[in-house]
Amino acid sequence: MPLGQRVVLIGGGHNALITAFYLAKGGFKPLVLERREMVGGGAITEEFYPGFKTSTLAHTLGPLRTEIARDMELDKFACEILYPAPRVFAPKPDGGSLLFWNDNARTARGIANISERDSAKYMEFADALDHLTGVLDQLVSITPPAIDKPTPEELWTLLKTGRNVRMLGKKGIFDLLRWAPMAVADFVSEFFETELIRAVIAARGIFGTALGPWSAGSTAVLLLRAACDTHPVGTASFPRGGLGSFTRALAESAKQAGAEIRIDAEVQHIRIKDGAVAGVVLTSGEEIAVDAVASGLDPKRTFFHLLDPSQLDPTFANRIKNFRSNGTVAKVNLALGGLPTFSALDPTEGFLEALSGRIHIGPEIDYLERAFDASKYGEFSPAPYLDVCIPTILDPELAPEGKHILSACVQFAPYKLRDGDWDLCRRELGAVVIRTLSNYAPDLPSLVEGMQVITPKDLETSYSFTGGHIFHGELALDQIFTMRPVLDWARYKTPIRGLFLCGSGTHPGNGLSGASGANAAREIIRDLR
């Protein structure tokens, strides 16, 4: 087929923008259609209270894969990334705390004040994750192979991956095979005896999932995230101006490469003819003829809202129906009249620096597990696990002078509540978050001037995440790699000729790394050529 074909991308999230960039570079004519008045998907900046702007949903960056940032030259589009020196501040209700710095050795010195053994083990743990980098990095950057009839290219890729695995040595291979199916609580217990350290590191294996620290396979999620950032506690980076400035830069780079982007352009359905994509129809009635479509939406919305399910193979449709995508994360944004005082910090020394990264609220493994337990029964915990940041410390222009924003990702908040509905429980969830934070920063309630509570139901109705799942589908052992979104269809193609997936519902489907979008672009270009 000739180059210059029209490829429509549905949705303007970060993965779709990255796919559009690579398609344009490959000689195609990508057109991004975004339903809302701005691109960005889950990575946007909005004013939620007069004078207060924040990253509405996600509040930290990926990290974006290095090769994508290089190819898209984001530094040319006013995208400045802020990197706090401490990645995580982890307080305890009794006043104790730990700081996890960019520099692992510095973190280990701080841990030594609590446990000499854990200080040494922290460096050992960091080295263990670094040792896995080659294998994990390659796994997230390849297209999952066909299970039944892998192509020669796939076999070659698997061979190269196998070589990297062998380079781990006998112990490394054994560890990798043993760790992946483990509960992350058991995994961290093999290294650490201090509960606070265990909880902060284990949280990487449960963030955004319907898994508790004692759930089997939660270590696989941690390792999947370590492929993008091997630091023990994960990433902490913030685009100046919020995540909306990051996705605006992606959009500008894609447009400069030759992509076209339209906002306020909602796709009503995808038109199919003879088992292949023929066009897309907008809610305005406009119809656009296409050679291919790449959906950045989640798999369920793509196949059950934009297509007539009767056009799908029943086995495939049933598998997509069973793709688990009920979310467990809510978001609470607070407009504060001043900076809260955390009891665990000396307000005269290093206070601002300590709060400039992420703040972890969840001091013990059992605390995290109890928060998860509530969600299993359709309730949200009175003591939730919180991933918090105060973006105005590094980026004061997000709020009026002297005032601050507190952004909190809240777990576990089930999509389906056993009693009542989210419209009735919205303010109660906000009150729970404020009350939980007041155990660590007693003056916080008196500083709150405004509050925005985004429930899993809001994530579905306002932001088009089916089930309110921030990753477009559950991250679990049976829904990753060759099984994401479903077995036999993990290669970004779909049973409809010319229809592809490029969102987080595909491999590796994890945060703002951009890997799903870049991988999908590679497969779309190969298929259309």
Buried (B, 14 or more C-beta within 10 A) or exposed (E): EEEEBBBBBBBBBBBBBBBBBBBBBBBBBBBBBBBBEBBBBBBBBBEBBEEBBBBBBBBBBBBBBEEBBEBBEBEEBEBBBBBBBBBBBBBBBEEBBBBBBBEBEBBBEBBBEBBEBBBBBBBEBBEBBEBBBBBBBBBBBBBBBBEEEEEEEBEEBEEEBEEBBEEBEEEBBEBBEEBBEBBBBBBBBEBBEBBBBBBBBBBBBBBBBBBBBBBBBBBBBBBBBBBBBBBBBBBBBBBBBBBBBBBBBBBBBBBBBBBBBBBEBBBBBBBBEEEEBBBBBBEEEEEBEBBBBBBBBBBBBBBBBBBEEEEBEEEBBEBBEEBEBBBBBBBBBBBBBEBBBBBBBEEEEEBEBBBBBBBBBBBBBBBBBBBBBBBEEEBBBEBBBBBBBBBBBBBBEBBBEEBBBBBBBBBBBBBEBEEEEBEEBBEBBBBBBBEBBBBBBEBBEEBBBBBBBBBBBBBBEEBBBBBBBBBBBBBBBEBBBBBBBBEBBBBBBBBBEBBBBBBBBBBBBBBBBBBBBBBBBBBBBEBBE
